[in-house]
Amino acid sequence: MKRFDGKVVVVTGGTSGIGLTTAQQFVAEGAHVFITGRRQSELDAAVKLIGERITGVQGDVSNLSDLDKLFETVKKEKGQLDILFANAGLGSILPLGQITEEQYQLTFDVNVKGTLFTIQKALPLFANQTGSIILTGSTAGTVGDPGFSVYGGTKAALRQMVRNWILDLKGTKIRINVLSPGMVHTPAYDDLFGEALDQVLESAKNTVPLSRVGKTEEIANAVMFLASEDSSYVNGVELFVDGGMAQI
């Protein structure tokens, strides 16, 4: 018997990087997974790649009607939800003095508003008010990085929200935890750093105690832990999967 046999999972931002690898791992361990993505072509490609027990629902988490469509689809097809990985997010680099209203609104709309309402709209689907919710945070919410104040602010906001949400959900059996990756080479890194990518990855040898960047599989393994009964008494924590970078 696999760890997630019969479980219903939603992974937002599941078309690439951490989200895609995690969705693949959930399916490999027996779950049926619903993934979201903003671009239909990328969503179709991810569904084809995973191949079985996978449903793609196109949408933007900052659009509440798209979230309604997502959870209506889950309810219609499966009737309930067991695990939510609220992973969708984005970021860009702009230092103080160059921050724009557009960057601020987009980053907070997707990372904070989108995550908040993803969770809120998912709650009624958790059978018997039991389940696990995992949010993607970031070391940027704890440590300082030049140009990352807006992005880091969104991740710090999510971390604080979780402290409150575990109190709001007291009396249920729904656990909420934050998983904060460090440096992990995903397609988003290619877009974010461009020609400076090789230099950024090389810098990990000096900035990360384990002297390397992480792999998406390593993040997915931590999600599996937080989603499973192996972490049944873990609630409201921020689990850093960062090679130790946020601890120094």
C-alpha positions in Angstrom: 0.0 0.0 0.0 1.3 3.4 -1.0 1.5 6.3 1.4 -1.2 8.4 -0.3 -3.5 5.7 -1.8 -6.9 7.1 -2.3 -6.0 10.7 -1.2 -7.1 13.7 -3.1 -4.5 16.4 -3.5 -4.4 20.0 -5.0 -1.1 21.5 -6.0 -1.3 25.1 -7.2 1.5 26.2 -9.6 2.0 22.6 -10.6 3.2 22.9 -14.1 6.9 23.3 -13.5 9.7 23.3 -10.9 8.8 22.4 -7.3 5.1 22.1 -8.0 5.5 19.7 -10.9 8.0 17.5 -9.1 5.7 17.4 -6.0 2.7 16.5 -8.1 4.6 13.7 -9.7 5.7 12.4 -6.3 2.1 12.4 -4.9 0.9 10.5 -8.0 3.7 8.0 -7.6 2.6 7.4 -4.0 -1.0 6.7 -4.9 -2.9 10.1 -4.8 -5.1 11.7 -7.4 -3.7 15.2 -8.0 -5.3 18.4 -9.3 -2.8 20.9 -10.6 -3.2 24.5 -11.6 -1.3 26.7 -14.0 -1.9 30.0 -15.7 -0.9 28.8 -19.2 -3.0 26.1 -20.8 -0.1 24.8 -23.0 2.1 24.3 -20.0 -0.7 22.7 -18.0 -1.5 20.3 -20.8 2.2 19.3 -21.0 2.4 18.7 -17.3 -0.7 16.5 -17.3 0.6 14.5 -20.2 4.0 14.1 -18.5 2.4 12.8 -15.3 0.1 10.6 -17.2 -2.3 9.1 -14.6 -4.5 10.2 -11.7 -3.9 13.8 -12.7 -6.4 16.6 -13.5 -5.3 20.0 -14.8 -7.4 23.1 -14.1 -6.3 26.3 -15.8 -6.4 29.4 -13.7 -4.6 32.2 -11.8 -4.7 32.0 -8.0 -5.1 35.7 -7.7 -8.4 35.5 -9.6 -11.1 34.3 -7.1 -13.4 33.0 -9.9 -10.6 30.8 -11.1 -10.2 29.4 -7.5 -14.0 28.8 -7.5 -13.6 26.8 -10.7 -10.8 24.8 -9.3 -12.6 23.7 -6.1 -15.9 23.2 -7.9 -14.0 20.8 -10.2 -12.5 19.0 -7.2 -15.9 18.7 -5.6 -17.5 17.4 -8.7 -14.9 14.8 -9.6 -13.8 13.6 -6.1 -16.2 15.1 -3.6 -13.5 16.0 -1.1 -9.9 17.1 -0.5 -7.3 15.6 1.8 -4.1 17.6 1.0 -3.5 21.1 -0.3 -0.1 22.3 -1.4 -0.5 26.1 -1.9 2.6 26.5 -4.0 1.8 29.1 -6.7 3.9 32.2 -6.4 6.2 34.5 -8.3 8.9 37.1 -7.7 11.1 39.6 -9.3 14.2 41.6 -8.4 13.9 45.4 -7.8 15.8 47.3 -5.2 14.4 50.1 -3.1 14.2 53.2 -5.3 13.1 51.2 -8.3 10.1 49.3 -6.9 7.0 49.9 -9.0 3.3 49.8 -8.0 2.8 47.1 -10.7 5.5 44.8 -9.2 4.1 45.3 -5.7 0.5 44.6 -6.6 1.3 41.6 -8.8 3.6 40.0 -6.2 1.2 40.5 -3.3 -1.9 39.5 -5.3 -0.4 36.2 -6.3 1.7 35.3 -3.3 -0.5 36.6 -0.4 -4.0 37.2 -1.7 -3.8 34.1 -3.9 -2.6 31.8 -1.2 -5.0 33.2 1.4 -8.1 32.6 -0.7 -6.8 29.3 -2.1 -6.8 28.0 1.5 -10.0 29.7 2.5 -11.9 28.3 -0.4 -10.4 24.8 0.0 -11.5 24.5 3.7 -15.1 23.3 3.1 -13.8 20.3 1.0 -11.7 18.8 3.8 -13.5 15.6 4.8 -14.4 15.6 8.5 -12.3 18.7 8.9 -9.2 16.6 8.6 -6.2 17.1 6.4 -2.9 18.8 5.7 -2.2 22.2 4.1 1.4 23.2 3.1 2.3 26.6 1.9 5.5 27.4 -0.1 7.4 30.1 1.8 11.0 31.1 1.2 14.2 31.8 3.0 13.7 35.3 1.6 11.0 35.8 4.2 13.6 35.4 7.0 17.0 36.6 5.6 17.8 39.8 3.6 18.6 39.8 -0.1 19.2 42.9 -2.2 16.3 43.6 -4.5 14.0 41.0 -2.9 12.1 43.2 -0.3 8.7 42.9 -2.0 9.0 39.1 -2.6 10.4 38.5 0.9 7.7 40.6 2.4 5.0 38.4 0.8 6.7 35.3 2.2 7.0 36.8 5.7 3.3 37.7 5.6 2.4 34.1 4.8 4.5 32.9 7.7 2.7 35.2 10.1 -0.7 34.3 8.7 -0.1 30.6 9.5 0.6 31.4 13.1 -2.9 32.9 13.3 -4.6 30.3 11.1 -3.6 27.3 13.4 -5.6 29.2 16.1 -8.5 29.8 13.8 -8.6 26.1 13.0 -8.3 24.9 16.6 -10.7 22.1 17.2 -10.4 20.7 13.7 -7.8 18.2 12.5 -6.5 20.3 9.8 -2.8 21.1 10.0 -1.1 24.0 8.3 2.7 24.3 7.9 5.1 26.4 5.8 7.8 24.9 3.7 10.6 27.3 2.9 13.0 26.3 0.2 16.4 28.0 -0.2 18.3 28.0 -3.4 16.7 25.5 -5.8 17.4 25.6 -9.5 14.0 25.7 -11.2 12.9 27.2 -14.5 11.9 30.3 -12.5 15.5 30.8 -11.8 16.3 30.9 -15.5 13.8 33.8 -15.9 14.7 35.6 -12.7 18.5 35.7 -13.1 19.1 35.4 -16.8 22.7 35.7 -17.8 23.7 35.9 -14.1 22.3 32.5 -13.3 25.7 30.6 -13.5 27.2 33.2 -11.1 24.2 32.8 -8.7 24.5 29.0 -8.7 28.2 29.1 -8.2 27.8 31.5 -5.2 25.9 28.7 -3.4 29.3 27.0 -2.7 30.1 29.9 -0.4 26.6 31.0 0.9 25.0 27.6 1.6 26.5 25.4 4.4 26.0 22.3 2.3 27.8 24.1 -0.5 25.3 23.5 -3.3 21.8 24.4 -4.5 18.9 22.1 -3.7 16.9 19.8 -6.0 13.2 20.0 -6.6 13.0 16.3 -5.5 14.4 17.3 -2.1 11.7 19.9 -1.6 9.0 17.4 -2.7 10.3 14.9 -0.2 9.7 17.5 2.6 6.2 18.1 1.3 5.5 14.4 1.5 6.5 14.5 5.1 4.3 17.4 6.0 1.4 16.0 4.1 1.6 12.5 5.7 0.8 11.1 9.1 4.6 11.0 9.7 4.1 14.7 10.7 0.8 14.2 12.6 1.9 16.4 15.5 3.6 19.0 13.4 1.5 22.2 13.1 2.3 25.8 12.4 6.0 25.3 11.8 8.2 26.8 9.1 10.4 23.9 7.8 13.5 25.2 6.0 14.8 23.0 3.2 17.7 25.2 2.3 21.0 23.4 3.2 21.2 25.5 6.3 21.3 28.9 4.6 18.7 30.6 6.8 20.3 29.4 10.0 23.5 31.4 9.7 
